[in-house]
Amino acid sequence: MPATCALLAIDLGAESGRGILGTFDGARVALEAVHRFPNGGVTLLDQMVWDAPGLHREILNCLRIAHSDRGGVDSVGIDTWGVDFGLIGRGGTLLGLPRHYRDPHTEGFPDRAFATVPGAEIYQRTGLQFLRFNSLFQLAAMKHDRSPLLDPAEHLLMIPDLLHYWLTGIKANEYTDASTTQMVNAQTRQWDYELAGKFGIAPKMLGSLITPGTVLGPLRLQVATETGARPIPVIAPATHDTASAVVAVPGKGDDWAYLSSGTWSLLGCELPEPVITDESRTANFTNEGGVDRTIRFLKNIMGLWLVQECRRSFSRAGNEFSYDGLTHQAREAEPFRSLIDPDHASFLLPADMPTAITAFCKRTNQPAPTTPGHFARCCFESLAMKYRDVLNRMESLTGRRFGILHVVGGGCQNELLNQFTADAIGRPVVAGPVEATALGNVMMQARGLGLVSSLEEIRDVVRSSCEFATYEPKDAAKWDEQAERFARVTGK
């Protein structure tokens, strides 16, 4: 390999995707965006799906631009959100378009699934929290609906696995993303074929699991020719975006927790073994796979989706606000006017987010927000309160004390939310890196190429390469005063 390597991370989120080029000299890495593009669900008749072929087209554009404008790359790897998948039939054909996790066809399916296998047994096997869109429930819903796609399906490929397959022709399931399906055994870190079989899922559909950093193979000749790229190695990073983000958390020791902040907020810690107890199941904590057989013990929280949807609603009404503009208005708005439970079901896919927030406030006998600033502040304060609850609960479940919360991802740029979070949890918040997912992706490619040898070495590179901002708690007493109210409105 050359002294300085160019490693292309394709980082796909629910709203957007980007190609990020990481230039690594062995000690530091610099990131540069080469291509950004929109993403999102597409509604076809009554189904919400992902435009997977369109994502493939944009990935080819990333490769093409990196080759023509940046002089080429030495490897490429893809990370995405979890749970969603494509089904592959005879001849490598994609059977239909992958369903979007927000599609309502899984509504009520956890309870249906528990009639087949009790929830306690599913959790004991998988350690995964129950979300209605987990892959297991998506497949159960397809069985119930007598989907014509299941019988001819020969392989289930998670979204990043599918996109890697189209680049290489190689079918493989990467462990960290597979761990979000609710079909991987948390203890063995392998598919739980017995559990899948109880739901009529054929074992043949679940391919061999590979570890993060695995070199899948070279770009297919057709792809290399079409993009002008060399037949570079395609490397599976930690393909679940949160797993890649955790790789780039600059924590030292074991007294830190992380918050991956974006459309979703994922607050957790890194453990050597899963925590699977009645208490963790009741609290709906999840044990997802990480690098080097670590466990990402965490909880999903609705996240900045709340603000994104408010902004979208304001735009439909003719009021355009930037995220910075909304945050400024929130800073000036009345404190603690309204608090909501960010994880309430009414906020998952509302027709209109401000209307859903108003309805929640009325049900909980609170004054509803009346201005864009009120709505934004309500979202930020409620998220910070939720982070406080989840962090405290996680400490109770693990028996650990977490002295620092590292906030990574796009949401770490929001200084107001960072300060609210520090105030709410009563301990320092360290923000950065912003591009944690892409950075973790790049560094796992570097590991696949043998340029780094361990997770600790990767985090040393991250600390050397990035700038961080620290937020100390200032108004913890005010947040303590609101804790009882927050517990009341969230039904705790």
C-alpha positions in Angstrom: 0.0 0.0 0.0 1.1 3.6 -0.6 2.3 5.7 2.4 -0.9 7.6 2.3 -4.1 5.8 1.5 -7.4 7.1 0.2 -10.4 5.1 1.6 -13.9 5.8 0.4 -16.7 5.5 3.0 -20.2 5.4 1.7 -22.4 6.5 4.6 -26.1 6.2 4.0 -28.6 7.6 6.4 -32.4 7.7 6.4 -32.5 11.3 4.9 -29.3 11.5 3.0 -26.2 9.7 1.8 -22.6 10.8 1.1 -19.3 9.6 -0.1 -16.6 10.6 2.3 -13.0 10.2 1.3 -10.6 9.5 4.2 -6.9 10.2 3.6 -4.9 8.2 6.1 -1.1 8.6 6.6 -0.7 6.0 9.4 -1.2 8.4 12.3 -3.9 10.9 11.3 -6.9 10.8 9.0 -8.5 13.7 7.1 -12.1 13.5 5.7 -13.4 15.1 2.6 -16.9 14.8 1.2 -16.8 13.9 -2.5 -20.6 13.6 -3.1 -23.8 14.1 -1.2 -27.3 13.0 -2.3 -30.8 12.8 -0.8 -32.3 9.6 0.5 -35.7 8.7 2.0 -38.7 6.4 1.6 -40.7 6.2 -1.5 -44.4 5.5 -1.3 -45.7 3.1 -4.0 -49.4 2.5 -3.6 -49.7 1.6 0.1 -46.1 0.6 0.7 -43.2 2.7 1.9 -40.0 1.3 0.3 -36.3 2.2 -0.3 -35.1 3.1 -3.8 -32.2 0.6 -3.6 -31.3 0.8 -7.3 -31.1 4.6 -6.9 -28.8 4.2 -4.0 -26.6 1.9 -6.1 -26.5 4.6 -8.8 -25.4 7.2 -6.3 -22.7 4.9 -5.0 -21.4 4.5 -8.5 -21.4 8.3 -8.7 -19.3 8.5 -5.6 -16.8 6.1 -7.1 -16.8 8.0 -10.4 -16.2 11.4 -8.7 -13.5 10.0 -6.4 -11.7 8.6 -9.4 -12.0 11.5 -11.7 -11.7 14.4 -9.2 -9.6 13.0 -6.4 -7.2 10.7 -8.3 -8.8 7.4 -7.3 -9.2 5.4 -4.1 -7.6 2.4 -2.5 -10.8 0.7 -1.0 -14.5 1.3 -0.5 -17.0 0.3 2.2 -20.7 1.0 2.9 -22.6 1.5 6.1 -26.3 2.2 6.5 -29.2 2.1 9.1 -30.2 -1.3 10.5 -33.2 -3.7 10.3 -34.1 -3.3 6.6 -33.2 -5.9 4.0 -33.6 -7.1 0.5 -34.6 -10.6 -0.6 -32.6 -12.2 -3.4 -34.0 -14.9 -5.6 -32.8 -17.2 -8.3 -30.0 -15.8 -10.5 -29.2 -13.0 -7.9 -32.5 -11.1 -8.7 -33.7 -8.6 -6.1 -37.3 -9.6 -5.2 -39.2 -6.3 -4.9 -37.9 -3.2 -3.2 -36.8 -3.3 0.4 -39.5 -2.1 2.8 -38.9 1.1 4.8 -38.8 0.5 8.6 -41.4 3.2 9.0 -43.9 1.4 6.8 -47.0 0.6 8.9 -47.3 -3.1 7.8 -45.5 -4.2 11.0 -48.0 -2.4 13.3 -48.9 -4.7 16.1 -46.6 -7.5 15.0 -44.5 -7.8 18.2 -47.7 -9.0 20.0 -48.5 -11.4 17.2 -44.9 -12.7 17.3 -45.2 -13.3 21.0 -48.1 -15.7 20.4 -45.6 -17.8 18.5 -42.5 -17.4 20.8 -42.9 -15.5 24.1 -41.2 -12.1 24.3 -39.1 -13.2 27.2 -37.7 -16.1 25.2 -36.9 -13.9 22.2 -35.1 -11.4 24.4 -33.2 -14.1 26.2 -31.9 -15.5 22.9 -31.2 -12.2 21.1 -30.9 -9.5 23.8 -32.5 -7.1 21.3 -35.1 -4.5 22.3 -38.6 -4.8 20.8 -39.2 -2.3 18.1 -42.1 -3.1 15.7 -39.8 -2.7 12.7 -37.1 -5.2 13.7 -36.4 -7.6 10.8 -37.9 -10.5 12.6 -41.2 -8.7 12.8 -41.0 -7.5 9.2 -40.6 -11.1 8.1 -43.5 -12.2 10.3 -45.6 -9.5 8.8 -44.7 -10.7 5.3 -45.6 -14.3 6.3 -49.0 -13.1 7.7 -49.7 -11.1 4.5 -48.7 -14.1 2.4 -46.1 -12.1 0.6 -45.2 -13.7 -2.8 -41.6 -12.8 -2.2 -40.8 -15.3 0.6 -41.1 -18.6 -1.3 -38.6 -17.7 -4.1 -36.2 -16.0 -1.7 -32.8 -17.7 -1.5 -30.9 -15.0 0.5 -31.7 -12.2 2.9 -29.2 -9.4 2.6 -29.3 -6.4 4.9 -29.2 -3.0 3.0 -25.4 -2.6 3.2 -24.9 -6.3 2.3 -27.2 -5.8 -0.7 -25.2 -2.8 -1.9 -21.9 -4.6 -1.3 -23.3 -7.5 -3.3 -24.0 -5.3 -6.3 -20.4 -4.0 -6.2 -18.7 -7.4 -5.9 -21.2 -10.2 -6.7 -20.5 -11.7 -3.3 -23.3 -12.4 -0.9 -22.4 -12.1 2.8 -24.0 -10.8 6.0 -21.9 -8.5 8.2 -22.3 -9.2 11.9 -23.0 -5.7 13.3 -26.0 -5.0 11.0 -27.2 -8.6 11.3 -27.4 -8.2 15.0 -30.2 -5.7 14.5 -32.5 -8.3 13.0 -33.6 -10.0 16.2 -32.4 -13.3 14.7 -28.8 -13.3 16.0 -28.0 -15.0 19.3 -26.4 -12.5 21.6 -24.2 -15.1 23.4 -22.9 -17.0 20.3 -22.9 -14.0 18.0 -24.3 -16.4 15.3 -27.7 -16.7 13.6 -30.3 -18.3 15.8 -31.6 -20.7 13.2 -34.0 -22.3 15.7 -35.7 -19.0 16.6 -35.9 -18.1 12.9 -37.4 -21.5 12.1 -40.2 -21.0 14.6 -41.4 -18.1 12.4 -41.0 -20.1 9.2 -37.8 -18.4 8.1 -35.7 -20.8 6.1 -32.2 -21.2 7.4 -30.9 -21.0 3.8 -31.9 -17.4 3.6 -29.4 -16.5 6.4 -25.9 -16.5 5.0 -22.6 -16.8 6.9 -21.8 -14.0 9.2 -18.6 -12.0 8.5 -16.7 -9.7 10.9 -16.2 -6.0 10.5 -13.1 -5.3 8.4 -13.5 -8.3 6.1 -12.3 -7.8 2.6 -15.2 -9.0 0.4 -13.3 -8.9 -2.9 -12.5 -6.5 -5.7 -15.0 -4.4 -7.5 -16.7 -6.3 -10.3 -15.1 -5.5 -13.6 -18.4 -4.0 -14.9 -18.5 -1.6 -11.9 -14.8 -0.7 -12.3 -15.2 0.0 -16.0 -18.4 2.0 -15.5 -16.8 4.2 -12.9 -13.3 4.4 -14.2 -12.0 3.0 -10.9 -9.4 0.3 -10.5 -10.7 -3.1 -9.2 -10.1 -1.9 -5.6 -11.0 -4.1 -2.6 -14.5 -3.7 -1.2 -14.3 -3.9 2.6 -17.2 -4.5 4.9 -16.7 -2.0 7.8 -19.0 -2.2 10.8 -21.9 -1.9 8.3 -24.5 -0.7 10.9 -24.0 3.0 11.0 -24.1 3.2 14.8 -21.5 0.5 15.1 -19.2 2.5 12.8 -19.9 5.6 14.9 -19.0 3.8 18.1 -15.7 2.8 16.5 -14.9 6.5 16.3 -15.9 7.4 19.8 -12.7 8.9 21.4 -13.3 7.3 24.8 -10.5 6.1 27.1 -10.9 3.4 29.8 -14.4 2.1 30.5 -16.1 5.0 32.4 -17.7 6.7 29.3 -21.0 6.4 27.5 -21.8 7.5 24.0 -24.7 9.2 22.3 -24.9 8.8 18.5 -27.0 11.8 17.7 -28.9 12.2 14.4 -32.4 11.3 13.1 -32.3 8.7 15.8 -30.5 9.1 19.1 -28.7 5.9 20.4 -27.4 6.2 23.9 -25.3 3.3 25.2 -22.0 1.9 26.3 -19.5 -0.7 25.1 -19.4 -4.0 27.0 -17.5 -7.3 26.6 -20.7 -9.4 27.1 -24.5 -8.8 26.7 -26.7 -7.7 29.6 -29.8 -9.9 29.4 -32.0 -9.7 32.5 -35.7 -9.2 33.2 -34.8 -5.7 34.2 -33.0 -4.9 30.9 -35.9 -6.4 28.9 -38.5 -4.4 30.8 -36.4 -1.2 30.2 -36.2 -2.2 26.5 -32.5 -2.0 26.3 -30.8 -3.7 23.4 -27.6 -5.7 22.9 -26.2 -5.1 19.4 -23.0 -6.3 17.9 -19.8 -4.2 17.8 -16.3 -4.6 16.6 -14.1 -7.3 18.2 -17.1 -9.1 19.7 -18.0 -6.2 21.8 -21.6 -5.5 22.7 -23.3 -2.1 22.1 -25.6 -2.0 25.1 -27.9 0.8 24.2 -31.4 2.2 23.9 -32.9 3.8 20.8 -34.5 7.2 21.3 -36.5 9.0 18.6 -33.8 11.7 18.2 -33.7 14.8 16.0 -36.5 13.3 13.8 -38.8 15.3 16.0 -37.2 18.6 15.0 -36.7 17.5 11.3 -40.5 16.8 11.1 -41.4 20.0 12.8 -39.2 21.9 10.3 -40.8 20.0 7.4 -44.3 21.0 8.7 -43.3 24.6 9.0 -42.0 24.5 5.4 -45.3 23.1 4.1 -47.0 26.0 5.7 -44.7 28.4 3.9 -42.3 29.1 6.8 -38.8 28.1 5.9 -36.3 27.8 8.8 -32.8 26.5 8.8 -31.8 24.2 11.6 -29.6 26.9 13.0 -32.5 29.4 12.8 -34.8 27.0 14.7 -32.2 26.4 17.3 -31.7 30.2 17.8 -35.5 30.6 18.3 -35.4 27.7 20.7 -32.7 29.4 22.7 -34.9 32.4 23.2 -38.1 30.5 23.9 -39.7 30.0 27.3 -37.9 27.2 29.3 -39.8 24.1 30.2 -43.1 25.2 28.7 -43.9 21.8 27.4 -42.3 18.3 27.8 -43.0 15.2 25.7 -41.9 11.6 25.7 -39.8 11.5 22.5 -40.5 7.8 22.2 -44.2 8.0 22.2 -45.8 6.0 19.4 -47.6 9.0 18.0 -44.2 10.5 17.0 -43.0 7.6 14.9 -44.8 8.5 11.7 -47.2 11.4 12.3 -49.1 13.1 9.6 -47.9 16.4 11.1 -45.4 16.5 14.0 -46.4 19.9 15.6 -50.0 18.6 15.6 -48.9 15.3 17.3 -46.9 17.3 19.9 -49.8 19.6 20.6 -52.1 16.6 21.1 -49.6 15.0 23.5 -49.4 18.2 25.6 -53.2 18.4 25.8 -53.4 14.7 26.9 -50.9 15.4 29.6 -52.4 18.7 30.8 -49.6 21.0 29.6 -49.6 24.2 27.7 -48.9 23.3 24.0 -46.1 25.1 22.1 -47.4 28.0 20.0 -44.3 29.1 18.0 -41.6 27.4 16.0 -39.2 28.3 18.8 -41.4 26.7 21.4 -41.8 23.5 19.4 -38.0 23.2 18.9 -37.2 23.9 22.5 -39.8 21.4 23.6 -38.0 18.8 21.4 -34.5 19.7 22.7 -35.5 19.8 26.4 -37.4 16.6 26.1 -34.5 14.8 24.4 -32.1 15.9 27.1 -34.5 14.7 29.8 -34.8 11.4 28.0 -31.0 11.1 27.8 -30.9 11.6 31.6 -33.4 8.9 32.2 -31.7 6.4 29.9 -28.2 7.1 31.2 -29.3 6.6 34.8 -31.1 3.4 33.9 -28.1 2.1 32.0 -25.9 2.7 35.1 -28.4 0.7 37.2 -28.5 -2.2 34.7 -24.7 -2.4 34.2 -23.5 -1.5 37.7 -21.2 1.1 36.1 -20.8 4.8 36.6 -20.2 6.8 33.4 -18.4 10.0 34.1 -18.4 11.4 30.6 -20.9 11.3 27.7 -19.4 11.4 24.2 -21.8 12.8 21.7 -20.9 11.9 18.1 -22.6 12.4 14.7 -24.4 15.3 13.1 -26.4 16.1 16.2 -23.2 16.9 18.1 -23.1 20.2 16.2 -26.1 21.5 18.1 -24.5 23.5 20.9 -27.9 24.2 22.6 -28.8 20.5 22.8 -25.3 19.6 24.0 -25.6 22.1 26.9 -29.1 21.0 27.7 -27.8 17.4 27.9 -24.8 18.3 30.1 -27.2 20.2 32.4 -29.8 17.3 32.5 -27.3 14.5 33.2 -25.1 16.6 35.5 -21.8 15.5 34.0 -19.6 16.7 31.1 -20.6 16.2 27.5 -17.8 15.9 24.9 -18.9 16.6 21.4 -17.3 15.2 18.3 -16.4 13.9 15.9 -19.3 15.1 13.7 -18.5 12.5 10.9 -18.1 9.7 13.4 -19.9 7.1 11.2 -17.8 7.9 8.1 -14.7 8.0 10.2 -15.4 4.6 11.8 -16.1 3.2 8.4 -12.8 4.5 7.0 -10.8 3.2 9.9 -12.3 -0.3 9.7 -11.3 -0.3 6.0 -7.8 0.7 7.2 -7.9 -2.3 9.6 -9.0 -4.6 6.8 -6.0 -3.5 4.8 -3.7 -4.1 7.8 -2.9 -0.4 8.4 -4.1 -0.5 12.0 -4.4 -3.5 14.3 -6.8 -2.8 17.1 -9.8 -0.7 18.2 -7.5 1.1 20.7 -5.2 2.1 17.9 -8.1 3.4 15.9 -9.3 5.6 18.8 -5.8 6.9 19.1 -6.0 8.0 15.5 -9.4 9.6 16.1 -8.1 11.6 19.1 -5.1 12.8 17.0 -7.3 13.7 14.0 -10.3 15.5 15.4 -11.3 18.6 17.5 -13.7 18.2 20.4 -15.8 20.6 22.4 -16.6 20.0 26.1 -19.8 21.2 27.8 -19.9 21.4 31.6 -23.2 21.2 33.5 -24.4 24.7 34.5 -28.0 24.6 35.5 -28.3 21.0 36.9 -30.6 22.1 39.7 -33.2 23.5 37.3 -33.3 20.2 35.5 -33.5 18.2 38.7 -36.6 20.2 39.5 -38.2 19.1 36.2 -37.4 15.4 36.6 -40.6 14.6 38.5 -42.7 16.4 35.9 -41.0 14.6 33.0 -41.6 11.2 34.8 -45.3 12.1 35.1 -45.8 13.1 31.5 -43.9 10.0 30.2 -45.9 7.7 32.6 -42.8 6.6 34.5 
